Amino acid sequence: MNINKLVRNRYSIPVLALIIGLILGAWLVSGNTEKNTIPRQSTQKDEHEKHQIWTCSMHPQIRQDAPGQCPICGMDLIPLKQEKATGQPDPNAVALSDEAIKLAQIQTVIVRKAVPEQSVSLSGTINTDERRTEKLTARFSGRLEKLYINFAGQKVFRGQKIAEIYSPELITAQQELWDAAKYKINQAGLYQAARHKLKLWELTDVQIDQLENMKTVAVRFPILSPVSGFVQKQHVTEGNYVKEGQNMFDISPLNRLWIMLDAYESDLHRIRRGDRVNFSVEAVPGKEFSGAVDYVDPFVNPQTRVAKIRVEIVNKNLILKPGMFVNAWVHTKLNNKAALLIPKTAVLWTGKRSVVYVKHGNNFVYREIILGPEAGDYDVVISGLQEGEEIVRNGVFKVDASAQLLGKASMMNPEGGKISIGHHHGGKKMTDEEMKKMNINKPTAKPDK
């Protein structure tokens, strides 16, 4: 019995070792297989990237295996070989990989509806408000004995004495007032008539009371300013004899001003009363002012062919000065209805056709559209697009160049078809064989490290 047990032990140990060895070997083989699978996939990806060909949209005979610039025109190269896409929505769709889209700097935008606006650039000057400019005229004849205003631009206040005048008419009217004042109880009408005559000469009740209570005739009579503001023009000097109705001073308050803009005939149909206006002046760099169109001149100047556009503004702290030049932008709505708007950069225009590229996943589809009026940096779309579609905003020319190289519908070739990659030199078209001899068609090999 002991001998048989010893024999069984001698054979069971090698068998057990063999089984353990087989298990360890299978595990090691499985591990190595998994490790080797990853590099193989990476190698396939590297091979794909290595065989990506880059070309020039203007010179398709250029072929390189790395992104860069065209050696002829200096433009950025675009990927020639695209990934095959499954379930393309259109046979003319151009498929680009995520890497190609990123390198080509292609950006997209969603088509939205909005009220179209446009901006009209105008220039003009700052003027005083003519409705608030007071022309101080002589109410009676006389000689200016003293002037308290000596120059244009001087600030005056309402009720301030600006001159003293000697007037025989005023002396006569003062004497009549004294005579009527003696009988103002019994002949009140005569008294009121004498006072009313002085009021017509714009004398205040205080001044009339002073004349009535004086014991001697006033030889010099003060002239008071009826408004506050700045002297815009001075038409008289001290010692001048003025007639009734003669203009002596122009006084303008500057807390409200007019912006007078010149609009050409071609811009008049875009500008309406109430449109928002932004403007700037060189005297206040970095600051922008705003207002609204208050008036559009119904007449066009026959010499300059422009009409005046007026904007009324509040001049806080008197920063703006009459006579300053302004650069303005009038923002006007084309209509009050929302319309499809797309950026101008998204459109390729051939003179007859307007083309955009619609994005579906990684596919870009050629689409002809009909455009309406311009709206600033946007175009109004009449037909060809739907709200919510995604189109190429930047890089549309690179997508179109890829479509041309693939023989698909493009801006200059709406029917599609392969293009010739021959190149002209001195009026002679070079063949593919000649291009091969020049070693241009061959991809540029990267130097071994």
C-alpha positions, 0 to 999 in steps of 0.5 A, spaced: 500 500 500 505 504 501 509 503 494 502 504 490 501 511 494 508 513 493 508 511 485 501 515 485 505 521 488 511 521 483 506 521 477 501 527 480 506 532 481 509 532 474 502 532 471 500 538 476 506 542 474 504 541 467 497 544 468 499 550 471 504 551 466 499 551 460 495 556 464 500 561 465 502 560 458 495 561 455 495 567 460 501 570 457 499 569 450 493 573 451 496 579 454 501 579 449 496 579 444 492 585 447 498 589 448 500 588 440 493 590 438 493 597 440 500 599 436 497 595 430 491 600 430 495 606 432 499 604 426 493 604 421 491 611 424 498 613 423 498 610 416 492 614 414 495 621 417 501 619 413 497 618 406 493 625 407 495 629 401 494 637 402 493 641 396 492 648 394 485 651 392 488 655 386 494 651 384 491 644 384 498 641 381 501 642 388 501 635 392 504 635 399 503 630 405 503 635 411 499 642 412 503 648 410 502 654 404 502 653 397 509 654 394 506 658 388 501 663 391 502 662 399 495 660 400 494 655 406 493 648 403 487 644 404 486 636 405 485 633 398 483 626 401 477 626 405 474 620 409 468 616 406 462 618 409 456 613 410 449 615 408 451 622 405 445 626 404 447 628 397 452 625 392 455 632 391 457 632 399 464 634 401 466 629 407 471 632 411 474 629 418 474 633 424 482 634 424 481 637 417 475 642 419 480 644 425 486 645 420 482 649 415 479 653 420 472 652 418 466 655 422 459 654 422 453 658 424 445 656 425 441 660 420 436 664 424 430 669 423 431 677 425 429 684 423 434 686 418 437 692 420 442 696 416 447 702 417 448 708 413 455 712 414 454 719 414 458 725 416 456 732 418 457 738 423 454 740 430 450 746 429 446 750 434 439 749 435 436 755 431 429 754 434 432 756 441 437 762 438 435 768 440 436 774 436 436 780 441 433 786 437 433 794 438 425 795 440 426 803 440 431 807 436 437 810 440 445 810 441 448 805 445 452 809 450 455 802 454 456 795 452 457 790 457 458 784 452 465 785 448 466 779 444 462 773 441 462 766 445 461 770 452 456 767 457 450 771 459 444 770 463 437 771 463 436 778 466 443 780 465 444 787 463 448 787 456 448 794 454 445 802 456 442 806 451 440 813 450 433 814 446 429 820 445 423 815 444 424 812 451 424 819 454 418 821 451 414 815 453 417 816 461 414 823 461 407 820 458 407 815 464 408 820 469 403 824 467 398 818 466 400 816 473 397 822 476 390 820 474 391 813 474 385 813 479 380 817 475 383 815 468 385 808 469 385 806 462 390 812 460 395 809 465 394 802 463 395 804 456 402 808 458 404 802 461 402 797 456 406 801 451 413 800 455 411 793 455 411 792 448 418 795 448 419 788 452 420 792 459 419 788 465 414 791 470 419 792 475 423 796 470 416 800 469 415 801 476 422 804 477 421 809 471 414 811 474 418 812 481 424 816 479 424 823 480 428 825 474 428 823 467 433 817 465 437 819 460 441 812 460 436 806 460 439 798 461 437 793 456 437 786 459 438 779 456 431 775 455 435 768 455 441 765 458 446 762 453 452 764 449 453 770 444 454 767 438 454 773 434 455 781 436 452 785 430 454 792 434 459 796 437 459 801 443 457 808 440 453 805 434 446 808 433 441 803 432 434 803 429 428 800 431 428 792 429 435 792 428 439 786 430 444 787 436 446 780 438 445 772 437 444 769 443 444 761 443 443 756 449 448 750 448 445 745 452 441 742 446 444 742 439 443 740 432 447 734 428 446 736 421 448 730 417 449 730 409 445 724 406 446 723 398 440 721 394 442 714 394 442 713 401 435 717 402 430 711 401 434 708 407 433 713 412 427 715 416 425 719 422 426 716 429 432 712 426 437 711 431 444 715 430 451 713 433 456 719 432 463 720 434 467 727 434 475 727 434 475 732 440 472 727 444 476 720 442 474 714 444 467 716 446 460 715 442 454 719 442 447 717 440 441 720 438 435 719 433 433 722 426 429 728 428 428 731 421 429 729 413 430 735 409 425 734 403 429 738 398 436 736 395 441 741 394 442 742 386 449 743 387 452 738 392 446 733 391 445 732 398 439 733 403 440 734 410 439 730 416 437 733 423 439 729 429 437 733 436 441 731 442 442 734 449 449 736 450 451 734 457 456 738 461 457 742 454 462 737 451 460 738 444 461 745 440 458 748 434 462 747 428 465 740 430 465 735 425 462 728 426 462 721 423 455 718 424 452 711 423 444 711 422 441 704 424 435 703 420 430 697 419 429 695 412 422 693 415 418 690 421 418 683 419 423 678 421 427 675 415 432 669 414 439 673 415 446 669 414 453 673 414 456 675 408 462 671 409 458 665 408 456 667 401 460 665 395 457 670 389 459 669 382 455 674 379 450 670 377 449 665 383 449 666 390 452 659 393 453 657 400 455 650 403 450 647 408 453 642 414 450 635 415 455 632 420 462 632 417 458 633 410 458 639 406 453 640 401 453 645 395 446 650 395 444 655 391 440 661 394 437 667 392 439 673 396 435 680 398 437 686 400 443 687 404 443 688 412 449 691 415 454 685 415 448 680 413 444 678 407 437 677 407 435 670 404 429 670 400 429 662 398 434 656 398 435 656 406 430 654 412 431 656 419 435 652 423 440 649 418 447 650 419 452 653 414 459 655 413 461 661 416 468 662 415 472 657 410 467 657 405 472 658 400 476 652 402 470 647 402 468 649 395 476 648 393 475 641 396 469 640 392 472 642 385 478 638 386 473 632 387 469 633 381 463 635 385 458 641 384 462 648 386 461 655 385 465 655 378 462 648 376 455 647 378 454 641 374 460 638 377 466 634 374 473 633 374 477 639 373 484 639 369 490 640 374 494 642 368 498 649 369 499 654 364 506 657 363 507 663 358 501 661 355 502 653 354 499 648 358 503 643 362 501 636 361 501 631 367 508 628 365 511 635 365 509 636 372 511 629 374 518 631 371 518 638 375 517 633 381 511 637 384 506 632 384 510 628 388 508 629 396 514 632 400 517 627 404 519 628 411 526 628 413 528 622 418 529 623 425 
